[in-house]
Amino acid sequence: MKVILTHEVSKLGTAGDVVDVKDGYARNYLLPRNLATPWTKGGQKQVEAISRARETRAVKSLEDAQQLKGNVEAATINLSARAGESGRLFGAVTTAEIADAVAAAGAGTIDRRAIVVTQPIRSTGPAQVEVRLHPEVVATVNLNVVPAR
């Protein structure tokens, strides 16, 4: 089945790409989660609109991405989360919380969809996550998860 991606899907493509996937993957995963729409002949206009929106959201140049990378990597981001007595969190730290903490620390504004959390952060203490700022620039964010008072 041919679909148009509306959001970035890891190991498949970015928003605006037209990809050919198996029918079950499209019906059961991509379409219900609004990650893709079925491809039609009139879908080319939608592809162009998605690519224009992606360009406005993305960091415009490589220099800006490298400067943002320097700001993000230089700062240690403190993130408070509800935790039990043993230091285990009630739930996990989300990408939106990480993006808000980076912005609150003054390190810059990043899109929550660009944050890659390889393992869920479920305890207090130091943690690291990656941020894809540009196709060629990946920054590492140093988090310090502290219990909320």
C-alpha positions as CSV (number, residue, x, y, z in Angstrom):
1,M,0.0,0.0,0.0
2,K,1.3,3.4,-0.9
3,V,1.0,6.1,1.8
4,I,2.0,9.7,2.4
5,L,3.8,10.2,5.8
6,T,2.4,13.1,7.8
7,H,4.9,12.7,10.6
8,E,8.4,11.4,10.9
9,V,8.5,7.6,11.4
10,S,11.8,6.2,12.4
11,K,13.4,3.8,9.9
12,L,10.7,4.7,7.4
13,G,10.9,8.3,6.4
14,T,10.0,11.9,7.2
15,A,6.8,13.9,6.8
16,G,5.9,14.4,3.2
17,D,7.6,11.2,1.9
18,V,5.6,8.8,-0.2
19,V,6.5,5.2,0.9
20,D,5.3,1.7,0.0
21,V,4.5,-0.4,3.1
22,K,2.7,-3.6,3.8
23,D,-1.1,-3.3,4.0
24,G,-1.4,-4.5,7.6
25,Y,1.3,-2.0,8.8
26,A,-0.5,0.8,7.2
27,R,-4.0,-0.2,8.3
28,N,-3.1,-1.2,11.9
29,Y,-0.3,1.3,12.8
30,L,0.2,4.2,10.5
31,L,-3.3,5.2,9.6
32,P,-5.0,4.9,13.1
33,R,-2.2,7.0,14.7
34,N,-2.4,9.7,11.9
35,L,1.2,9.1,11.0
36,A,0.2,8.6,7.3
37,T,-2.6,9.1,4.9
38,P,-3.4,6.8,1.9
39,W,-1.8,8.0,-1.3
40,T,-4.1,9.3,-4.0
41,K,-3.6,11.1,-7.3
42,G,-4.5,14.4,-5.6
43,G,-2.1,13.6,-2.8
44,Q,0.7,15.5,-4.5
45,K,-0.7,18.8,-3.2
46,Q,-0.8,17.4,0.3
47,V,2.9,16.2,-0.1
48,E,3.9,19.8,-1.1
49,A,2.0,21.3,1.8
50,I,3.6,19.0,4.3
51,S,7.1,19.6,3.0
52,R,6.5,23.4,3.2
53,A,5.4,23.1,6.8
54,R,8.4,20.9,7.6
55,E,10.7,23.5,6.2
56,T,9.3,26.3,8.3
57,R,9.5,24.1,11.5
58,A,13.0,22.8,10.8
59,V,16.2,24.6,11.9
60,K,17.0,26.5,8.7
61,S,20.8,26.1,8.4
62,L,23.6,23.9,9.5
63,E,25.2,26.8,11.3
64,D,22.1,27.5,13.4
65,A,21.9,23.8,14.3
66,Q,25.5,23.6,15.3
67,Q,25.1,26.7,17.5
68,L,22.0,25.2,19.1
69,K,24.0,22.0,19.6
70,G,26.7,23.9,21.5
71,N,24.1,25.6,23.7
72,V,22.3,22.4,24.5
73,E,25.4,20.3,25.2
74,A,27.0,23.0,27.4
75,A,24.0,23.2,29.8
76,T,23.0,20.6,32.3
77,I,19.2,20.5,32.4
78,N,17.5,19.9,35.8
79,L,14.2,18.2,35.4
80,S,11.9,17.7,38.4
81,A,9.5,14.7,38.4
82,R,7.4,13.0,41.0
83,A,9.3,10.1,42.5
84,G,8.9,7.7,45.4
85,E,11.2,7.3,48.4
86,S,13.5,4.9,46.5
87,G,14.0,7.4,43.6
88,R,11.8,5.6,41.2
89,L,9.6,7.9,39.2
90,F,5.8,7.6,39.0
91,G,5.7,7.0,35.2
92,A,8.5,8.1,32.9
93,V,10.0,11.4,31.7
94,T,8.3,12.4,28.4
95,T,9.9,14.1,25.4
96,A,7.6,17.1,26.0
97,E,8.9,17.5,29.5
98,I,12.5,17.4,28.2
99,A,11.8,20.0,25.6
100,D,10.1,22.3,28.2
101,A,13.1,21.8,30.6
102,V,15.6,22.7,27.9
103,A,13.6,25.8,27.0
104,A,13.3,26.8,30.7
105,A,17.1,26.4,31.2
106,G,17.6,28.9,28.4
107,A,19.5,26.5,26.2
108,G,17.2,27.0,23.2
109,T,13.9,25.8,21.8
110,I,13.8,22.3,20.4
111,D,10.9,20.3,19.0
112,R,9.8,17.4,21.1
113,R,9.6,15.2,18.0
114,A,13.3,15.6,17.5
115,I,14.2,14.1,20.9
116,V,15.2,10.4,20.9
117,V,14.9,8.6,24.2
118,T,16.5,5.1,23.7
119,Q,15.5,3.8,27.2
120,P,12.7,5.3,29.2
121,I,13.9,7.5,32.1
122,R,12.2,6.1,35.2
123,S,14.5,7.0,38.0
124,T,16.1,10.0,39.5
125,G,19.7,10.9,38.7
126,P,21.7,11.7,35.5
127,A,20.5,10.7,32.1
128,Q,21.3,11.4,28.5
129,V,19.1,11.8,25.5
130,E,19.8,12.6,21.8
131,V,18.2,15.5,19.8
132,R,18.2,15.4,16.0
133,L,18.5,19.1,15.3
134,H,19.4,18.7,11.6
135,P,20.0,15.7,9.4
136,E,23.7,16.2,9.9
137,V,23.7,17.4,13.6
138,V,22.8,15.3,16.6
139,A,23.2,16.8,20.1
140,T,23.4,15.0,23.4
141,V,21.4,16.5,26.3
142,N,22.6,15.9,29.8
143,L,19.6,15.6,32.1
144,N,19.6,15.6,35.9
145,V,16.3,14.2,37.1
146,V,15.5,15.3,40.6
147,P,12.5,14.4,42.7
148,A,9.8,17.1,42.8
149,R,9.1,18.6,46.2
